[in-house]
């Protein structure tokens, strides 16, 4: 197998979302335009997360190789003109979503975490579509619905909200900080 030439290797093994992206964002600032970083991660959700972050920040996602339980993500640093990172503009906090749920408002809660994360605890009415599957499952959602997107910390849900908006969904809101600090009702395999 041909090896990918890299200029820097970042060890993000053992870290969960959002840390692989946080560390990648910091490390890529030190690279020169056009250089390639290899991000080693064990978080399965990092594949979709890194790819979405690279796209939203203007950097070029080259691909991911799997070696055992390690995912090796390759990203080429963009020029400063290319790399203006986007953030989704419609954001609410957990408390606003909880008030809407308690008021039985007609909303859709879209949970974009990995299936295992969802299984261990989620908002009872939440629909599970992991971020990595979202593009292929957009037809499961109604473009007219009021959609609140959640993940663990608000990063994946930011990327997912952007993806929904790019595909004609007009009433989408990102919920931060997400499930990492959710105090409302939850269901699932909660220990």
C-alpha positions in Angstrom: 0.0 0.0 0.0 1.3 3.4 -0.9 2.0 5.7 2.1 0.6 9.2 2.3 3.3 11.9 2.6 2.6 14.0 5.6 4.3 17.1 7.1 3.0 16.6 10.6 1.4 13.8 12.7 -1.1 14.6 15.4 -1.9 12.0 18.0 -5.5 12.3 19.1 -6.0 8.7 20.0 -8.2 8.1 23.0 -9.8 11.5 22.8 -13.6 12.0 22.2 -15.5 14.7 20.4 -14.7 17.6 20.2 -11.0 17.1 21.2 -9.7 15.6 17.9 -11.1 18.7 16.1 -9.8 21.1 18.8 -6.3 19.7 18.6 -6.4 19.6 14.7 -7.5 23.2 14.5 -4.6 24.2 16.8 -2.0 22.1 15.0 -3.0 23.1 11.5 -2.4 26.8 12.4 1.3 25.9 12.7 1.5 24.4 9.2 2.4 26.2 6.0 -0.1 26.5 3.2 -0.3 23.2 1.2 1.2 21.0 4.0 -0.6 17.8 5.0 -1.4 16.8 8.6 -2.2 13.2 9.6 -4.6 13.1 12.6 -4.6 9.7 14.4 -7.8 9.1 16.3 -9.7 6.3 17.8 -13.1 8.1 18.1 -15.2 6.5 15.3 -17.2 9.7 15.0 -14.0 11.6 14.1 -14.2 10.5 10.5 -17.4 12.5 9.8 -16.3 15.3 12.2 -12.9 15.9 10.7 -14.3 15.7 7.2 -17.0 18.3 8.0 -14.6 20.5 9.9 -12.1 20.5 7.0 -14.9 21.5 4.5 -16.3 24.2 6.7 -12.9 25.7 7.4 -11.8 25.6 3.8 -9.0 23.0 4.3 -8.9 20.0 1.9 -10.0 16.7 3.5 -7.9 14.1 1.6 -9.3 10.9 3.2 -9.1 8.5 6.0 -7.2 5.2 6.3 -8.1 2.6 9.0 -5.4 0.6 10.7 -6.9 -1.6 13.3 -8.8 0.7 15.7 -6.9 3.8 14.6 -8.3 6.2 12.0 -5.7 8.2 10.2 -7.2 11.3 8.7 -5.3 13.4 6.1 -6.0 17.1 5.7 -4.2 19.6 3.4 -3.9 23.1 4.9 -5.6 25.8 2.7 -4.3 29.2 2.2 -5.5 31.9 4.6 -7.9 33.1 1.9 -9.4 29.6 1.6 -9.8 28.9 5.3 -12.4 31.1 6.8 -14.2 28.7 9.1 -18.0 28.9 9.1 -20.3 28.6 12.1 -24.0 28.1 11.7 -25.9 31.3 12.7 -29.1 29.9 14.2 -28.1 28.7 17.7 -30.0 28.1 21.0 -28.9 26.7 24.3 -30.2 23.5 26.0 -32.7 25.4 28.1 -34.5 26.9 25.1 -34.9 23.4 23.6 -36.0 22.0 26.9 -38.7 24.7 27.2 -40.0 23.9 23.7 -40.1 20.2 24.6 -42.0 20.8 27.9 -44.5 23.0 26.0 -45.1 20.1 23.5 -44.2 22.3 20.6 -44.3 20.6 17.2 -40.6 20.3 16.6 -38.1 17.7 15.4 -35.0 16.9 17.5 -32.3 15.5 15.3 -29.5 13.7 17.2 -26.3 13.4 15.0 -24.1 11.5 17.4 -22.9 8.0 16.7 -25.4 5.2 17.3 -23.6 4.0 20.5 -23.7 7.6 21.9 -27.4 7.8 21.2 -28.1 4.4 22.7 -26.6 5.3 26.0 -28.8 8.4 26.5 -30.9 10.6 24.2 -33.8 13.0 24.3 -37.0 10.8 24.1 -38.4 12.2 20.8 -35.0 12.6 19.1 -34.4 11.0 15.7 -31.0 9.4 15.4 -29.1 10.0 12.1 -25.3 9.9 12.8 -23.6 12.9 11.1 -21.6 10.6 8.8 -24.9 9.2 7.4 -26.8 12.5 7.2 -26.2 13.4 3.5 -27.5 10.0 2.4 -30.6 10.1 4.7 -31.8 13.7 4.1 -35.0 12.2 2.6 -36.0 11.0 6.1 -36.5 14.6 7.1 -39.1 17.1 6.1 -37.6 20.4 4.8 -40.6 22.3 6.3 -40.2 21.0 9.8 -38.7 23.1 12.7 -35.5 21.1 13.4 -33.3 21.3 16.4 -29.9 19.5 15.9 -28.0 18.1 18.9 -24.8 16.3 19.4 -22.4 15.9 22.4 -21.0 19.5 22.4 -22.4 21.5 19.5 -19.7 20.9 17.0 -21.1 18.0 14.9 -24.6 19.6 15.2 -23.1 22.9 13.8 -21.8 21.0 10.7 -25.1 19.1 10.4 -27.1 22.3 10.6 -24.9 23.8 7.8 -25.4 20.6 5.7 -29.2 20.8 6.2 -29.3 24.5 5.2 -27.2 23.8 2.1 -29.8 21.2 1.1 -32.9 23.5 1.4 -33.9 23.1 5.0 -35.0 26.5 6.1 -35.9 26.2 9.8 -32.9 24.6 11.4 -31.3 25.4 14.8 -28.1 24.2 16.4 -28.4 23.4 20.1 -25.3 24.1 22.3 -23.7 22.7 24.4 -25.8 19.7 23.6 -26.0 16.3 25.3 -22.8 16.7 27.3 -24.7 19.1 29.6 -28.3 18.1 28.9 -30.3 18.1 32.2 -33.8 17.4 30.7 -35.5 14.1 30.2 -33.4 11.3 28.7 -34.0 7.7 27.7 -31.7 4.9 26.6 -29.2 2.6 28.3 -28.4 5.0 31.1 -26.0 3.7 33.8 
